Amino acid sequence: MAVDLAKFRRRLKSEQSRLLKEIEQSTTEASLPRQSSDGSPFGKREEEANVTFEMGKRAALDSHLQKQLQEVEQALQKIKDGTYGLCAECGKKINPARLEALPHATLCMDCKSKRAENDNHRFSSR
């Protein structure tokens, strides 16, 4: 079964646009003034804790969005280079069903399983 590059390019471009909009929205929201918690019995401390928590949450989300965007852009580059759909580790073709589920996949299922196994072994041996 051949991979329909035009279809995957469209899906990846759509995902790229969505991620860029989310990143822009997150940046805009981060610049908005914070609501004060003057009515709280904990006052300034509660407000500082809330701001710190929200900043951490936003940083984690932004990092996740940036990572996703990078993966999508790498997949688009692979389409241009003619290497889309090839496993980054073994060089074999990635199953089209896997690409349907995860268009920016870089590993075939065998290599993904081996990597997950190695990660689990590394964390369990600590």
C-alpha positions, 0 to 999 in steps of 0.5 A: 500500500503506497503512502498518499503524500498529498493527503499527509501534506494536507493533514500536516499543514492543517495540524501546523496551522492549528498548533501555530494558532494555539501557540499564538493564543497562549502567548496572547493570554500570557500577556493579559493582566492577572485577576487579583484575589483581594477578597481572599483571606490569604491575599498576596500569598495566594495570588503569588501561588496561583500565578506561579502555578499558572505560569508552570502549567502554561510553560508545560503546555507551551513546551508540549505545543512547541514539541508537537509543532517541531514534529509536524514541521520535521514530517513536512520536511521529510515529505520535501526530502523524499524520506517521509514514511521511513523509520528514523532508526531502521530505515524500513517503511512505516506502516501506512496505518501507523501514519494514518493514526500519527502522521508525524511518526518517525519510528516503525512499530518495531523500533517504537516498541524497542525504544519503549522497552529500553525506556521502561528497563532504564527507569525500572533499574533505578 
